[in-house]
Each structure stands twice: as structure tokens, then as C-alpha cells.
Amino acid sequence: MAVLVSLWMVSIALLAVCTSASEHYPASFGYSGVNGPEKWGSLSPQYSTCSNGKAQSPVDIKRDVMVPNKNLRSLARQYKLANATLINNGFSIGVHFDGDVGGFNLDGKNYILQQLHWHSPSEHQIDGQQAAAELHLVHKAIDGTLSVVAVLHEIGDADPLIAKVGNKLVEIAKQKHSATEAPKIALGTFDVKHLERKTRRYFRYHGSLTTPPCTEKVTWNVLGKVRTISKQQLELLKAPLQQACKNNARPVQPLNGRKIELFDELSQI
């Protein structure tokens, strides 16, 4: 009987885990229960910034704290064709790129797109309103610093980016997740040039990764234009994830005096 109880307790604990401990993640974490966001900082010394950091992400972008900055410029993103792989890392579904896929210049520094992934519901909020999903385009400079472009999505028409990988999402949902290797599917040459849409409005602030180890000094650019995603596509993104991780949004974090800068093309005229 004691053995059955122990096995039951282990099973319950595993249900709350999104990723197993590995070389990349020294401790398992999830989005609820004992491994949830409120506990991340205590799961491993390497995750301590999740609790102790003063510039954490995501945040609630409130209009009364936005500061227009006329020195900001539109995000002139330029992407190229590149080989890509669809990966289910346990806590999100993402597309990872090989080689130089292009990116954008920020304050004289070039940031190259490394990978993109989705969260649902959205992690960032606008005046307390949470969207259905959020796309993160993670860019990295040669010195290792990160800049993320975040795109919020509401339920509506199908998103063309997700449409490109729809069938592959069905396939990867059938693969089993192991402790040593994440399920992945080669996508071949992948085109993200349609993401180069001109940025007429965005919010910039300095924050962190939204998953452990919650590393800070990440420049966030949250686009003001909310895109659409269909209900079916949202389910496709959730299907490969474990039950406890299908809602993979970290709660908003305190600003702690940080500024949120606003770029608005109309105000630049």
C-alpha cells in the first residue's frame, strides 16, 4: 500500500512538471503547484534571479506609465531563408534556426534571430488585459545580449506563421518526451520574411527571460499591433505540451520603477 501511495505522489508531482532536469535546466519547473512560477527561485540556485531579480518579465504595460521616446526608431527587421527545426522543449513549442537568419539593429548593435516560440495565454498584458497568445522572436547579439520582439494575438483569423507548421504540430504532438532529448522535427528551409511588417507602434523596456533561469538585461519590444490566431491553431500549439504546461504564461512581475518607453510613428512626425 505504501508503495502505491508513493507512486501516486510521484505521478501527481510529474503532472506539474513541464521540463525534466537537464544540462540546460538544472531543476524541473512548471506553471502550477510546487514547481510553479512562485516557486521557481527556490528550485535551484541557478534560478534564484526568478525570485530575487528586480527587472523581471513579463509586465503589465499600463498607459499611465508609458514614456514617449522620440529617439526610438521603427524596428527595421530583415530576415532571410534558413534551415529550421520545430522543437517541443516541454514548456513551449518553438522554431529554432541554423545559421544567420537576419534580424535588426538596436542602438548600433546587430541582433540575429535565434528562435521563436509561443505562450498561451499571453504573458505581457496591456492595461491589465491578457491576450489569447504571445509570440516571442528571440534575437541575440554577438556579445550574448538578448532582444525579444513580442507579438500579442487575439482569437480571429488564422495566423500565417502557424499555418506553415500546422501539420508538423500534429506530428510532434504524437512524439514522446524523454528526459534526455526534446521531440523535434526538421522543417527544412523556412521563410519568416512576412514578419518584417513595418513597426508603427511598440513598447520597450528592460526585463528578463520569462522562464528559468529568468536572466535579466533582456531588451523587450512589445508590438502595439495585436495579430490574430484561430482557435484551432491555439489548440495545435497546446496539444504537444503536458497538461500542466498548456497554459504556459508566467504571471506579470512588478516594474520596480522601470520605465516603459513608447514608440509611436504618428508622434514622430
Summary of the structure (lengths in Angstrom):
residues: 269
radius of gyration: 18.7
end to end distance: 73.8
largest distance: 73.8
contacts: 811
relative contact order: 0.23
helix: 25%
strand: 33%
